Amino acid sequence: MKIILKKDIESLGAAGEIVTVKNGYARNYLIPGGFAALATPGNMRAVEIENKAAALRQQRGQREARDLADKLEKLSLTVSVQVGEEEKLFGSVTSQNIADLLAENGFEIDKKKILLEDPIKALGVYDVPVKLHQDVTALVKVWVVRE
């Protein structure tokens, strides 16, 4: 039986794909569970229209993310921190600190999108990646200087 997947199913495929499965599996599990629909001509047209709309949304989101990435890459943030002997920081600079600095400059970006592997614990200049979209990552220059 041919069905159209409504949700991603690891063993079958991604949402929007047309797959062939056994009749019982489709009638008893996939269709009643809302995971799939019969592959009728009407349903296939509806999925095609939905996929086109999703592709347009994806392109628009990617274009907006690229524009934002261009603006962020021109930005340079400065963090003033207290340092002790041997240039060691009291504390560290975290993704939350960077998100706050970005907010001060008019960019509302979630701290989870700032990809710091480890908090910054030394003075210097760092290129911090910010994931804006699935395919778009910007590098923000962060200067860590003594207070």
C-alpha positions as CSV (number, residue, x, y, z in Angstrom):
1,M,0.0,0.0,0.0
2,K,1.3,3.4,-0.9
3,I,1.2,6.1,1.8
4,I,2.4,9.6,2.3
5,L,4.4,10.1,5.6
6,K,3.2,13.0,7.7
7,K,6.0,12.8,10.2
8,D,9.6,11.6,10.1
9,I,9.8,7.8,10.8
10,E,13.4,6.6,11.2
11,S,12.8,3.2,9.6
12,L,10.6,4.5,6.7
13,G,11.6,8.0,5.7
14,A,11.1,11.7,6.1
15,A,7.8,13.6,6.2
16,G,6.3,14.2,2.7
17,E,7.8,11.1,1.2
18,I,5.7,8.5,-0.6
19,V,6.6,5.0,0.6
20,T,5.2,1.5,0.1
21,V,4.4,-0.5,3.3
22,K,2.3,-3.6,4.1
23,N,-1.4,-3.1,4.3
24,G,-1.8,-4.0,7.9
25,Y,1.1,-1.8,9.1
26,A,-0.6,1.2,7.3
27,R,-4.2,0.5,8.3
28,N,-3.5,-0.5,11.9
29,Y,-0.6,1.7,13.0
30,L,0.5,4.5,10.6
31,I,-2.8,6.0,9.5
32,P,-4.7,5.8,12.8
33,G,-1.6,7.1,14.6
34,G,-1.5,10.2,12.4
35,F,1.9,9.2,11.0
36,A,0.7,8.8,7.4
37,A,-2.1,9.3,4.9
38,L,-3.2,7.2,1.9
39,A,-1.4,8.2,-1.3
40,T,-4.5,9.4,-3.2
41,P,-4.2,11.9,-6.0
42,G,-5.7,14.6,-3.8
43,N,-3.4,13.9,-0.9
44,M,-0.4,13.9,-3.2
45,R,-1.3,17.3,-4.6
46,A,-1.7,18.7,-1.1
47,V,1.7,17.3,0.0
48,E,3.3,18.8,-3.1
49,I,1.8,22.2,-2.4
50,E,2.9,22.0,1.3
51,N,6.4,21.0,0.3
52,K,6.7,24.0,-2.0
53,A,5.5,26.3,0.7
54,A,8.0,24.8,3.2
55,A,10.8,25.3,0.6
56,L,9.9,28.9,0.2
57,R,9.8,29.4,4.0
58,Q,13.2,27.7,4.2
59,Q,14.7,30.0,1.5
60,R,13.2,33.1,3.2
61,G,14.6,32.1,6.6
62,Q,18.0,31.3,5.1
63,R,18.1,34.7,3.3
64,E,17.2,36.6,6.5
65,A,19.9,34.6,8.4
66,R,22.5,35.5,5.8
67,D,21.6,39.2,6.1
68,L,21.9,39.0,9.9
69,A,25.2,37.1,9.6
70,D,26.6,39.9,7.4
71,K,25.7,42.4,10.1
72,L,27.0,40.3,12.9
73,E,30.4,39.7,11.2
74,K,30.9,43.5,11.0
75,L,30.3,43.8,14.7
76,S,33.0,43.7,17.3
77,L,32.1,43.2,21.0
78,T,34.3,44.2,23.9
79,V,34.1,42.5,27.3
80,S,35.8,44.2,30.2
81,V,36.7,41.7,32.9
82,Q,38.6,41.8,36.2
83,V,41.9,40.0,36.1
84,G,44.2,38.8,38.8
85,E,47.9,37.9,38.8
86,E,49.3,36.3,35.6
87,E,46.4,37.7,33.5
88,K,43.9,35.2,34.9
89,L,40.2,36.1,34.7
90,F,38.0,36.2,37.8
91,G,35.2,34.0,36.4
92,S,34.8,33.6,32.7
93,V,33.0,34.9,29.6
94,T,30.0,32.7,28.8
95,S,27.5,32.5,26.0
96,Q,25.1,34.4,28.2
97,N,27.5,37.3,28.5
98,I,27.9,37.4,24.7
99,A,24.1,37.2,24.2
100,D,23.7,40.1,26.6
101,L,26.3,42.2,24.7
102,L,24.5,41.3,21.4
103,A,21.2,42.5,22.9
104,E,22.8,45.8,23.9
105,N,23.7,46.2,20.3
106,G,20.2,45.5,19.1
107,F,20.6,41.8,18.2
108,E,18.2,39.5,20.1
109,I,20.0,36.1,19.8
110,D,19.3,33.1,22.1
111,K,22.4,32.0,24.1
112,K,21.9,28.4,22.8
113,K,22.7,29.6,19.3
114,I,26.1,30.9,20.5
115,L,28.5,28.0,20.0
116,L,31.1,28.4,22.6
117,E,32.8,25.0,23.3
118,D,34.1,26.2,26.6
119,P,33.7,29.5,28.5
120,I,36.5,32.0,27.7
121,K,39.0,32.2,30.5
122,A,41.8,34.3,29.1
123,L,42.3,37.8,27.7
124,G,42.5,38.1,23.9
125,V,40.5,38.2,20.7
126,Y,38.1,35.4,19.9
127,D,35.9,34.6,16.9
128,V,32.8,33.2,18.4
129,P,30.4,31.2,16.0
130,V,26.7,32.0,16.2
131,K,24.4,29.5,14.4
132,L,21.6,31.5,12.9
133,H,20.1,28.9,10.6
134,Q,20.6,25.3,9.7
135,D,23.1,26.4,6.9
136,V,24.2,29.8,8.2
137,T,26.8,30.4,10.9
138,A,28.3,33.9,11.6
139,L,31.6,34.6,13.4
140,V,31.4,37.4,16.0
141,K,34.6,39.0,17.1
142,V,34.8,39.2,20.9
143,W,37.6,41.2,22.6
144,V,38.2,40.2,26.2
145,V,40.2,43.1,27.8
146,R,41.1,44.0,31.4
147,E,38.8,46.3,33.3
